[in-house]
Amino acid sequence: MLPHSRPEPPSRRAVLSTAAWAVPAFVVSVPLPAWAAASAAAPVTVSTPGDQIPPSGEVWLTVRALSAEGTPVVGASVSLSGPQGARFGAADGTTDGTGAYSTFFDLAQPSATPGSTVTVTAVVGGRSGAVALTVVGPWGSCSAG
């Protein structure tokens, strides 16, 4: 008789990855806490200086993609999305030798309320990361990070 063995349950990463693809797109645009972008399950981070954004005016936005082992993901396609009406210097690009992709981001919402948050999401090679950016006062009031 052959011994009976129990199959291994799916890993947490496999469950989260499957769940992420099953969630409707409108849920992904819900503001997330800043720490969510840096979790072990999502090694894609998105940031601006101080994780802040003025209602109108360009700021530098950086996406960084790392493998599960912590090494840079080089040459991967990047796709950015943000609030309706927001503008990116280039919403699509490729990670460099350090696993980073940078472009300008303009919320383009002069009536945005200071203290509110907006979410920017990056998809890199099928994995995603997001950041909740805090809207600050007029242009020039963002901290340098």
DSSP file with accessible surface (Angstrom, degrees, kcal/mol):
  #  RESIDUE AA STRUCTURE BP1 BP2  ACC     N-H-->O    O-->H-N    N-H-->O    O-->H-N    TCO  KAPPA ALPHA  PHI   PSI    X-CA   Y-CA   Z-CA
    1    1 A M              0   0  219      0, 0.0     0, 0.0     0, 0.0     0, 0.0   0.000 360.0 360.0 360.0 139.8    0.0    0.0    0.0
    2    2 A L        -     0   0  150      1,-0.1     2,-0.1     0, 0.0     0, 0.0  -0.643 360.0-112.2 -84.6 138.4    1.2    3.5   -0.8
    3    3 A P        -     0   0  119      0, 0.0     2,-0.4     0, 0.0    -1,-0.1  -0.430  30.6-120.2 -68.1 144.6    1.3    6.0    2.1
    4    4 A H        -     0   0  177     -2,-0.1     2,-0.4     2,-0.0     0, 0.0  -0.722  30.5-168.3 -86.2 131.6   -1.2    8.8    1.7
    5    5 A S        -     0   0  111     -2,-0.4     0, 0.0     0, 0.0     0, 0.0  -0.947  19.2-126.3-121.3 146.2    0.2   12.3    1.6
    6    6 A R        -     0   0  227     -2,-0.4     2,-0.0     1,-0.1    -2,-0.0  -0.728  30.4-115.3 -88.0 134.1   -1.6   15.5    1.9
    7    7 A P        -     0   0  121      0, 0.0    -1,-0.1     0, 0.0     0, 0.0  -0.370  36.3-102.7 -66.1 148.4   -1.0   18.0   -0.8
    8    8 A E        -     0   0  173      1,-0.1     3,-0.1    -2,-0.0     0, 0.0  -0.492  36.5-117.0 -68.9 137.0    0.8   21.2    0.2
    9    9 A P        -     0   0   98      0, 0.0    -1,-0.1     0, 0.0    -3,-0.0  -0.384  42.7 -87.2 -68.7 157.1   -1.6   24.2    0.6
   10   10 A P        -     0   0   96      0, 0.0     2,-0.0     0, 0.0     0, 0.0  -0.305  49.8-104.1 -63.5 150.7   -0.9   27.1   -1.8
   11   11 A S     >  -     0   0   71      1,-0.1     4,-2.3    -3,-0.1     5,-0.2  -0.277  25.6-112.3 -70.5 160.6    1.7   29.6   -0.6
   12   12 A R  H  > S+     0   0  193      1,-0.2     4,-2.9     2,-0.2     5,-0.2   0.906 119.5  54.4 -59.1 -40.9    0.5   33.0    0.7
   13   13 A R  H  > S+     0   0  119      1,-0.2     4,-2.7     2,-0.2    -1,-0.2   0.915 107.8  49.0 -61.1 -42.7    2.1   34.7   -2.3
   14   14 A A  H  > S+     0   0   41      2,-0.2     4,-2.4     1,-0.2    -1,-0.2   0.921 112.8  47.6 -64.6 -41.3    0.2   32.4   -4.7
   15   15 A V  H  X S+     0   0   76     -4,-2.3     4,-2.7     2,-0.2    -2,-0.2   0.945 114.9  45.1 -64.8 -46.7   -3.1   33.2   -2.9
   16   16 A L  H  X S+     0   0   69     -4,-2.9     4,-2.4     2,-0.2    -2,-0.2   0.896 112.9  51.1 -65.2 -39.0   -2.4   36.9   -2.9
   17   17 A S  H  X S+     0   0   62     -4,-2.7     4,-1.5    -5,-0.2    -1,-0.2   0.937 113.1  44.9 -63.6 -45.1   -1.3   36.9   -6.5
   18   18 A T  H  X S+     0   0  100     -4,-2.4     4,-1.1    -5,-0.2    -2,-0.2   0.930 113.6  50.2 -64.7 -43.0   -4.5   35.1   -7.6
   19   19 A A  H  X S+     0   0   47     -4,-2.7     4,-1.0     1,-0.2     3,-0.4   0.888 105.2  57.6 -63.7 -38.3   -6.7   37.3   -5.5
   20   20 A A  H  < S+     0   0   55     -4,-2.4     3,-0.4     1,-0.2    -1,-0.2   0.890 108.4  45.7 -61.4 -38.5   -5.1   40.5   -7.0
   21   21 A W  H  < S+     0   0  175     -4,-1.5    -1,-0.2     1,-0.2    -2,-0.2   0.725 110.2  55.3 -76.8 -19.8   -6.0   39.4  -10.5
   22   22 A A  H  < S+     0   0   80     -4,-1.1    -1,-0.2    -3,-0.4    -2,-0.2   0.640  85.9  96.7 -87.5 -13.6   -9.6   38.5   -9.3
   23   23 A V  S  < S-     0   0   57     -4,-1.0     5,-0.1    -3,-0.4    -4,-0.0  -0.594  84.3-110.7 -79.2 131.1  -10.3   42.0   -7.8
   24   24 A P    >>  -     0   0   69      0, 0.0     3,-1.4     0, 0.0     4,-0.9  -0.276  28.4-113.7 -58.0 150.5  -12.2   44.4  -10.1
   25   25 A A  H 3> S+     0   0   85      1,-0.3     4,-0.9     2,-0.2     3,-0.5   0.819 111.5  64.2 -59.2 -32.8  -10.1   47.3  -11.3
   26   26 A F  H 34 S+     0   0  151      1,-0.2     3,-0.3     2,-0.2    -1,-0.3   0.818  98.0  56.0 -66.9 -24.1  -12.1   49.9   -9.5
   27   27 A V  H X4 S+     0   0   63     -3,-1.4     3,-1.8     1,-0.2    -1,-0.2   0.872  97.9  62.4 -73.2 -33.5  -11.1   48.4   -6.1
   28   28 A V  H 3< S+     0   0   64     -4,-0.9    -1,-0.2    -3,-0.5    -2,-0.2   0.821  96.3  60.5 -62.4 -27.1   -7.4   48.8   -7.0
   29   29 A S  T 3< S+     0   0   80     -4,-0.9    90,-0.3    -3,-0.3    -1,-0.3   0.460  77.0 113.1 -84.4   3.1   -7.8   52.6   -7.2
   30   30 A V  S <  S-     0   0   76     -3,-1.8    88,-0.1     1,-0.1    -3,-0.0  -0.538  83.2 -96.7 -72.5 136.5   -8.9   52.8   -3.5
   31   31 A P        -     0   0   66      0, 0.0    -1,-0.1     0, 0.0   101,-0.1  -0.265  44.7-161.4 -56.5 136.4   -6.3   54.7   -1.4
   32   32 A L        -     0   0   66     86,-0.1   100,-0.2    -3,-0.1    86,-0.1  -0.874  26.5 -96.6-116.5 152.6   -4.0   52.3    0.4
   33   33 A P    >>  -     0   0   61      0, 0.0     3,-1.6     0, 0.0     4,-0.5  -0.371  38.0-115.4 -64.6 150.3   -1.7   53.0    3.3
   34   34 A A  G >4 S+     0   0   50      1,-0.3     3,-1.0     2,-0.2     4,-0.4   0.843 113.0  61.5 -58.8 -32.9    1.8   53.8    2.3
   35   35 A W  G >4 S+     0   0  192      1,-0.2     3,-1.1     2,-0.2    -1,-0.3   0.771  88.6  72.7 -67.6 -20.7    3.2   50.7    3.9
   36   36 A A  G X4 S+     0   0   24     -3,-1.6     3,-1.2     1,-0.3    -1,-0.2   0.861  90.6  57.6 -63.7 -32.8    1.1   48.5    1.6
   37   37 A A  G << S+     0   0    7     -3,-1.0     7,-0.3    -4,-0.5    -1,-0.3   0.741 107.2  48.3 -69.5 -20.4    3.4   49.3   -1.3
   38   38 A A  G <  S+     0   0   71     -3,-1.1    -1,-0.2    -4,-0.4    -2,-0.2   0.287  81.7 126.6-105.2  11.9    6.4   47.9    0.5
   39   39 A S  S X  S-     0   0   44     -3,-1.2     3,-1.4    -4,-0.2     5,-0.2  -0.250  72.1-114.2 -69.6 160.1    5.0   44.6    1.7
   40   40 A A  T 3  S+     0   0   85      1,-0.3    -1,-0.1     3,-0.1    -3,-0.0   0.787 115.3  60.4 -64.1 -26.4    6.9   41.4    1.0
   41   41 A A  T 3  S+     0   0   39      1,-0.3    -1,-0.3     2,-0.0    -2,-0.0   0.670 110.8  40.0 -76.3 -16.4    4.0   40.3   -1.2
   42   42 A A    <   -     0   0   20     -3,-1.4     2,-1.0    -6,-0.1    -1,-0.3  -0.693  64.0-178.8-134.1  81.7    4.4   43.2   -3.6
   43   43 A P        +     0   0   26      0, 0.0    23,-2.3     0, 0.0     2,-0.5   0.039  57.1  99.0 -76.2  35.2    8.1   44.0   -4.2
   44   44 A V  E     -A   65   0A   0     -2,-1.0     2,-0.3    84,-0.4    86,-0.2  -0.988  55.8-170.3-118.0 122.1    7.1   47.0   -6.4
   45   45 A T  E     -A   64   0A  50     19,-2.8    19,-2.4    -2,-0.5     2,-0.4  -0.885   9.9-164.5-115.7 150.3    7.3   50.4   -4.7
   46   46 A V  E     +A   63   0A   5     -2,-0.3     2,-0.3    84,-0.3    17,-0.2  -0.992  20.8 162.7-128.9 135.2    6.0   53.8   -5.9
   47   47 A S  E     -A   62   0A  47     15,-2.2    15,-2.8    -2,-0.4    86,-0.0  -0.995  26.1-167.2-153.7 157.0    7.1   57.0   -4.4
   48   48 A T    >   -     0   0    8     -2,-0.3     3,-2.5    13,-0.2     2,-0.2  -0.853  61.3 -64.1-127.2 168.6    7.4   60.8   -4.7
   49   49 A P  G >  S-     0   0   52      0, 0.0     3,-1.3     0, 0.0    96,-0.3  -0.376 125.8  -8.1 -56.6 119.2    9.5   63.0   -2.4
   50   50 A G  G 3  S-     0   0   36      1,-0.3    84,-0.2    94,-0.2     3,-0.1   0.577 112.0 -88.3  70.6   8.3    7.8   62.7    1.0
   51   51 A D  G <  S+     0   0   51     -3,-2.5    83,-2.3     1,-0.2     2,-0.3   0.895  95.9 129.3  51.0  41.9    5.0   60.7   -0.6
   52   52 A Q  E <   -d  134   0B  47     -3,-1.3    -1,-0.2    81,-0.2    83,-0.2  -0.861  40.7-168.5-123.1 159.6    3.3   64.0   -1.1
   53   53 A I  E     -d  135   0B   0     81,-2.4    83,-2.2    -2,-0.3     5,-0.1  -0.990  18.7-132.1-147.4 134.0    1.8   65.7   -4.2
   54   54 A P        -     0   0    0      0, 0.0    53,-0.5     0, 0.0    54,-0.2  -0.515  33.2-111.3 -78.0 159.5    0.6   69.3   -4.8
   55   55 A P  S    S+     0   0   13      0, 0.0    54,-3.2     0, 0.0     2,-0.3   0.845 102.8  13.0 -59.5 -31.7   -2.9   69.7   -6.4
   56   56 A S  S    S+     0   0   52     52,-0.2    83,-0.3    51,-0.2     2,-0.1  -0.993  99.4  63.3-148.0 137.4   -1.2   71.0   -9.5
   57   57 A G  S    S-     0   0   18     -2,-0.3    50,-0.6    -3,-0.1     2,-0.2  -0.256  77.7 -75.6 122.7 149.0    2.4   70.9  -10.7
   58   58 A E  E     + B   0 106A 109     48,-0.2     2,-0.3    -2,-0.1    48,-0.2  -0.519  40.8 178.4 -81.3 140.7    4.9   68.2  -11.6
   59   59 A V  E     - B   0 105A  13     46,-2.1    46,-2.6    -2,-0.2     2,-0.4  -0.935  37.5-100.4-130.7 157.6    6.8   66.1   -9.0
   60   60 A W  E     - B   0 104A 113     -2,-0.3     2,-0.4    44,-0.2    44,-0.2  -0.663  36.8-164.6 -80.5 126.8    9.3   63.3   -9.7
   61   61 A L  E     - B   0 103A   1     42,-3.2    42,-2.2    -2,-0.4     2,-0.4  -0.954   3.2-165.9-115.3 131.3    7.7   59.8   -9.3
   62   62 A T  E     -AB  47 102A  29    -15,-2.8   -15,-2.2    -2,-0.4     2,-0.4  -0.972   8.1-165.1-124.0 134.4    9.9   56.7   -9.0
   63   63 A V  E     -AB  46 101A   1     38,-3.1    38,-2.3    -2,-0.4     2,-0.4  -0.941   9.0-169.0-111.0 134.7    8.9   53.1   -9.3
   64   64 A R  E     -AB  45 100A  97    -19,-2.4   -19,-2.8    -2,-0.4     2,-0.5  -0.996   1.8-165.6-128.3 130.1   11.3   50.4   -8.0
   65   65 A A  E     +A   44   0A   0     34,-3.0     8,-2.5    -2,-0.4     2,-0.3  -0.963   8.7 178.8-118.4 126.7   11.0   46.7   -8.8
   66   66 A L  B     -H   72   0C  61    -23,-2.3    33,-0.0    -2,-0.5    -2,-0.0  -0.928  26.6-119.1-122.6 150.4   12.9   44.0   -6.9
   67   67 A S    >   -     0   0   23      4,-3.2     3,-2.1    -2,-0.3     6,-0.1  -0.259  41.5 -95.1 -74.6 173.4   12.8   40.3   -7.2
   68   68 A A  T 3  S+     0   0   58      1,-0.3    -1,-0.1     2,-0.1    -2,-0.0   0.804 129.9  54.9 -60.1 -26.3   11.7   38.1   -4.3
   69   69 A E  T 3  S-     0   0  157      2,-0.1    -1,-0.3     1,-0.0    -2,-0.0   0.467 122.5-107.9 -85.5  -5.3   15.4   37.8   -3.5
   70   70 A G  S <  S+     0   0   47     -3,-2.1    -2,-0.1     1,-0.3     3,-0.0   0.542  75.1 132.9  92.1   7.9   15.8   41.6   -3.3
   71   71 A T        -     0   0   77      1,-0.1    -4,-3.2    28,-0.0    -1,-0.3  -0.645  65.4 -92.5 -90.9 151.0   17.7   42.0   -6.6
   72   72 A P  B     -H   66   0C  59      0, 0.0     2,-0.9     0, 0.0    -6,-0.2  -0.299  28.5-131.0 -61.9 141.1   16.7   44.7   -9.1
   73   73 A V        -     0   0   33     -8,-2.5     3,-0.5    26,-0.2     2,-0.3  -0.865  33.1-160.2 -91.8 106.3   14.3   43.7  -11.8
   74   74 A V        +     0   0   93     -2,-0.9    22,-0.2     1,-0.2    23,-0.1  -0.729  61.5   7.8 -97.0 137.1   16.1   45.1  -14.9
   75   75 A G  S    S+     0   0   50     20,-1.4     2,-0.3    -2,-0.3    -1,-0.2   0.673  85.6 148.6  74.2  20.3   14.4   45.8  -18.3
   76   76 A A        -     0   0   15     -3,-0.5    19,-2.3    20,-0.2    -1,-0.2  -0.613  51.7-109.2 -88.6 145.4   10.9   45.1  -17.1
   77   77 A S  E     -E   94   0B  89     -2,-0.3    48,-1.1    17,-0.2     2,-0.4  -0.507  32.6-158.3 -71.5 138.4    7.9   47.0  -18.6
   78   78 A V  E     -EF  93 124B   3     15,-3.0    15,-2.0    -2,-0.2     2,-0.4  -0.961  10.1-173.8-120.7 136.0    6.3   49.5  -16.3
   79   79 A S  E     -EF  92 123B  54     44,-2.0    44,-2.5    -2,-0.4     2,-0.3  -0.993   9.6-160.8-131.5 125.5    2.7   50.8  -16.6
   80   80 A L  E     + F   0 122B  11     11,-2.9     2,-0.3    -2,-0.4    42,-0.2  -0.809   9.8 179.2-107.0 146.2    1.4   53.6  -14.3
   81   81 A S  E     + F   0 121B  64     40,-2.3    40,-2.6    -2,-0.3     3,-0.1  -0.987   8.3 158.2-141.6 151.9   -2.1   54.6  -13.5
   82   82 A G        -     0   0   32     -2,-0.3    38,-0.2    38,-0.2     3,-0.1  -0.796  47.9 -35.2-151.4-167.7   -3.5   57.4  -11.3
   83   83 A P  S >  S-     0   0   32      0, 0.0     3,-2.1     0, 0.0    -1,-0.2  -0.185  77.2 -82.9 -60.8 152.8   -6.6   59.4  -10.7
   84   84 A Q  T 3  S+     0   0  187      1,-0.3     3,-0.1    -3,-0.1    -3,-0.0  -0.304 117.8  19.9 -57.0 132.7   -8.7   60.5  -13.6
   85   85 A G  T 3  S+     0   0   54      1,-0.3    -1,-0.3    -3,-0.1     2,-0.0   0.220  91.8 128.8  91.4 -15.4   -7.2   63.6  -15.2
   86   86 A A    <   -     0   0   20     -3,-2.1     2,-0.4     1,-0.0    -1,-0.3  -0.371  48.0-142.2 -70.4 154.9   -3.8   63.2  -13.7
   87   87 A R  E     -C  106   0A 142     19,-3.0    19,-3.1    -3,-0.1     2,-0.3  -0.957  11.8-162.5-126.0 141.1   -0.8   63.3  -16.1
   88   88 A F  E     -C  105   0A  40     -2,-0.4     3,-0.3    17,-0.2    17,-0.2  -0.890  28.4-129.0-112.5 148.2    2.5   61.4  -16.3
   89   89 A G  S    S-     0   0   54     15,-3.1     2,-0.3    -2,-0.3    -1,-0.1   0.949 105.2  -8.0 -56.3 -46.8    5.5   62.4  -18.2
   90   90 A A        -     0   0   43     14,-0.3    -1,-0.3    -3,-0.1    -3,-0.0  -0.875  65.1-162.6-150.6 114.4    5.4   58.9  -19.6
   91   91 A A  S    S+     0   0   35     -3,-0.3   -11,-2.9    -2,-0.3     2,-0.4   0.643  80.4  48.8 -75.0 -14.5    2.9   56.4  -18.2
   92   92 A D  E     +E   79   0B 107    -13,-0.2     2,-0.3    -4,-0.1   -13,-0.2  -0.972  69.9 123.7-127.6 142.4    4.7   53.5  -19.7
   93   93 A G  E     -E   78   0B  19    -15,-2.0   -15,-3.0    -2,-0.4     2,-0.4  -0.890  48.8 -90.1-168.1-161.2    8.4   52.7  -19.6
   94   94 A T  E     -E   77   0B  82     -2,-0.3   -17,-0.2   -17,-0.2     6,-0.1  -0.990  36.0-110.0-136.8 139.7   11.2   50.2  -18.7
   95   95 A T        -     0   0    6    -19,-2.3   -20,-1.4    -2,-0.4     6,-0.2  -0.365  34.4-136.2 -68.2 148.9   13.1   49.7  -15.5
   96   96 A D    >   -     0   0   80      4,-2.8     3,-2.2   -22,-0.2   -21,-0.3  -0.100  42.0 -70.0 -91.7-166.1   16.8   50.6  -15.6
   97   97 A G  T 3  S+     0   0   59      1,-0.3   -23,-0.1   -23,-0.1    -2,-0.1   0.643 134.1  50.5 -65.3 -14.6   19.9   48.8  -14.2
   98   98 A T  T 3  S-     0   0   70      2,-0.2    -1,-0.3   -25,-0.1   -25,-0.2   0.308 120.4-105.8-102.8   6.1   18.8   49.5  -10.7
   99   99 A G  S <  S+     0   0    0     -3,-2.2   -34,-3.0     1,-0.3     2,-0.3   0.668  81.5 126.6  79.8  17.3   15.2   48.2  -11.2
  100  100 A A  E     -B   64   0A   5    -36,-0.2    -4,-2.8    -6,-0.1     2,-0.4  -0.775  40.4-172.8-112.5 152.9   13.9   51.8  -11.2
  101  101 A Y  E     -B   63   0A  29    -38,-2.3   -38,-3.1    -2,-0.3     2,-0.4  -0.985  13.7-172.2-138.1 130.6   11.7   53.8  -13.6
  102  102 A S  E     +B   62   0A  41     -2,-0.4     2,-0.3   -40,-0.2   -40,-0.2  -0.958  14.0 149.3-128.5 146.0   11.2   57.5  -13.0
  103  103 A T  E     -B   61   0A  12    -42,-2.2   -42,-3.2    -2,-0.4     2,-0.2  -0.948  46.5 -86.4-157.8 171.4    8.9   60.1  -14.7
  104  104 A F  E     -B   60   0A  87     -2,-0.3   -15,-3.1   -44,-0.2     2,-0.4  -0.624  35.9-161.9 -86.8 149.6    7.1   63.3  -13.8
  105  105 A F  E     -BC  59  88A   1    -46,-2.6   -46,-2.1   -17,-0.2     2,-0.4  -0.998   7.7-173.2-133.5 133.5    3.6   63.2  -12.3
  106  106 A D  E     -BC  58  87A  13    -19,-3.1   -19,-3.0    -2,-0.4   -48,-0.2  -0.980  15.3-158.4-127.8 115.9    1.0   66.0  -12.2
  107  107 A L        -     0   0    0    -50,-0.6   -51,-0.2   -53,-0.5    -1,-0.1   0.866  20.8-161.4 -61.0 -34.0   -2.2   65.5  -10.2
  108  108 A A        +     0   0   23    -54,-0.2   -52,-0.2   -51,-0.2     3,-0.1   0.860  50.3 118.5  55.3  40.0   -3.7   68.3  -12.3
  109  109 A Q    >   +     0   0   60    -54,-3.2     3,-2.8   -55,-0.2    -1,-0.1  -0.667  37.0 179.0-133.5  77.8   -6.5   68.9   -9.8
  110  110 A P  T 3  S+     0   0  102      0, 0.0   -54,-0.1     0, 0.0    -1,-0.1   0.763  82.5  54.8 -54.7 -23.8   -6.2   72.5   -8.5
  111  111 A S  T 3  S+     0   0  112    -56,-0.1   -55,-0.0    -3,-0.1    -3,-0.0   0.391  76.8 129.9 -93.0   6.4   -9.3   72.0   -6.3
  112  112 A A    <   -     0   0   16     -3,-2.8   -56,-0.1     1,-0.1    -3,-0.0  -0.336  64.6-114.2 -60.9 138.9   -7.9   68.9   -4.6
  113  113 A T    >   -     0   0   97      1,-0.1     3,-2.2     4,-0.1    22,-0.3  -0.627  25.9-116.5 -80.1 123.3   -8.3   69.2   -0.8
  114  114 A P  T 3  S+     0   0   80      0, 0.0    22,-0.2     0, 0.0     3,-0.1  -0.321 103.0  31.1 -55.7 137.2   -5.0   69.4    1.2
  115  115 A G  T 3  S+     0   0   57     20,-3.6    21,-0.1     1,-0.4    -2,-0.0   0.162  94.4 113.2  95.9 -18.5   -4.7   66.4    3.5
  116  116 A S    <   -     0   0   46     -3,-2.2    19,-3.1    19,-0.1    -1,-0.4  -0.291  61.1-128.8 -76.2 170.8   -6.7   64.1    1.1
  117  117 A T  E     - G   0 134B  62     17,-0.2     2,-0.3    -3,-0.1    17,-0.2  -0.916  17.2-167.0-124.1 151.7   -4.9   61.2   -0.5
  118  118 A V  E     - G   0 133B  17     15,-2.1    15,-3.4    -2,-0.3     2,-0.5  -0.961  19.0-131.6-130.7 150.3   -4.7   59.9   -4.1
  119  119 A T  E     - G   0 132B  11     -2,-0.3     2,-0.4   -90,-0.3    13,-0.2  -0.887  14.7-170.0-110.4 133.6   -3.4   56.6   -5.2
  120  120 A V  E     - G   0 131B   0     11,-2.0    11,-2.0    -2,-0.5     2,-0.4  -0.982  12.5-162.7-116.9 132.0   -0.8   55.9   -8.0
  121  121 A T  E     -FG  81 130B   9    -40,-2.6   -40,-2.3    -2,-0.4     2,-0.4  -0.929   5.6-163.6-118.5 140.5   -0.4   52.3   -9.0
  122  122 A A  E     -FG  80 129B   0      7,-2.9     7,-2.1    -2,-0.4     2,-0.5  -0.980   4.1-159.3-121.6 135.6    2.5   50.7  -11.0
  123  123 A V  E     +FG  79 128B  54    -44,-2.5   -44,-2.0    -2,-0.4     2,-0.5  -0.973  13.1 179.0-113.1 124.4    2.4   47.3  -12.7
  124  124 A V  E >   -FG  78 127B   0      3,-3.3     3,-2.0    -2,-0.5   -46,-0.2  -0.966  69.9 -27.9-128.8 110.6    5.8   45.8  -13.4
  125  125 A G  T 3  S-     0   0   65    -48,-1.1     3,-0.1    -2,-0.5    -1,-0.1   0.856 126.2 -45.7  55.2  39.5    5.9   42.4  -15.1
  126  126 A G  T 3  S+     0   0   38      1,-0.3     2,-0.3     0, 0.0    -1,-0.3   0.341 121.7 100.2  87.3  -8.4    2.5   41.3  -13.7
  127  127 A R  E <   - G   0 124B  76     -3,-2.0    -3,-3.3   -84,-0.0     2,-0.3  -0.811  55.8-158.5-105.5 153.6    3.2   42.5  -10.1
  128  128 A S  E     - G   0 123B  52     -2,-0.3   -84,-0.4    -5,-0.2     2,-0.3  -0.916  14.7-176.9-133.4 159.3    1.9   45.7   -8.8
  129  129 A G  E     - G   0 122B   5     -7,-2.1    -7,-2.9    -2,-0.3     2,-0.3  -0.966   9.5-166.2-146.1 154.9    2.5   48.3   -6.1
  130  130 A A  E     - G   0 121B   7     -2,-0.3     2,-0.4   -86,-0.2   -84,-0.3  -0.958   7.1-155.6-142.0 159.9    0.7   51.4   -5.1
  131  131 A V  E     - G   0 120B   2    -11,-2.0   -11,-2.0    -2,-0.3     2,-0.8  -0.996  15.9-138.1-137.3 140.6    1.2   54.5   -3.0
  132  132 A A  E     - G   0 119B  13     -2,-0.4     2,-0.4  -100,-0.2   -13,-0.2  -0.904  27.1-157.3 -95.4 109.7   -1.2   56.8   -1.3
  133  133 A L  E     - G   0 118B   0    -15,-3.4   -15,-2.1    -2,-0.8     2,-0.5  -0.767  10.8-131.5 -91.3 134.8    0.1   60.3   -1.9
  134  134 A T  E     -dG  52 117B  57    -83,-2.3   -81,-2.4    -2,-0.4     2,-0.4  -0.722  18.8-128.9 -87.2 127.6   -1.0   63.1    0.5
  135  135 A V  E     -d   53   0B   1    -19,-3.1   -20,-3.6    -2,-0.5     2,-0.2  -0.618  31.6-170.9 -75.7 129.0   -2.2   66.2   -1.2
  136  136 A V        -     0   0   19    -83,-2.2     6,-0.1    -2,-0.4     3,-0.1  -0.591  29.9 -73.4-111.7 179.9   -0.4   69.2    0.2
  137  137 A G  S    S-     0   0   22     -2,-0.2    -1,-0.3     4,-0.2     4,-0.2   0.333  81.3 -36.0 -58.9-162.8   -0.9   73.0   -0.2
  138  138 A P  S >  S-     0   0  104      0, 0.0     3,-1.5     0, 0.0     4,-0.1   0.000  88.3 -61.6 -58.8 165.1    0.0   74.9   -3.4
  139  139 A W  T 3  S+     0   0  159    -83,-0.3   -82,-0.1     1,-0.2    -2,-0.0  -0.094 123.2  36.2 -47.6 138.0    3.1   74.0   -5.6
  140  140 A G  T 3  S+     0   0   63     -3,-0.1    -1,-0.2     3,-0.0    -3,-0.0   0.313  90.2  94.1  99.0  -6.8    6.3   74.4   -3.7
  141  141 A S    <   +     0   0   60     -3,-1.5    -4,-0.2    -4,-0.2     2,-0.2   0.433  53.9 111.7-100.5   3.5    5.0   73.2   -0.4
  142  142 A C  S    S-     0   0   34     -4,-0.1     2,-0.1    -6,-0.1   -92,-0.1  -0.515  71.3-118.4 -71.7 142.8    6.1   69.5   -0.8
  143  143 A S        -     0   0   57    -94,-0.2   -91,-0.2    -2,-0.2    -1,-0.1  -0.449  20.9-116.9 -76.8 157.7    8.9   68.4    1.5
  144  144 A A              0   0  104     -2,-0.1   -94,-0.2     1,-0.1    -1,-0.1   0.504 360.0 360.0 -78.3  -0.7   12.1   67.2   -0.1
  145  145 A G              0   0   86    -96,-0.3   -95,-0.2   -95,-0.1    -1,-0.1   0.603 360.0 360.0 108.1 360.0   11.7   63.8    1.3
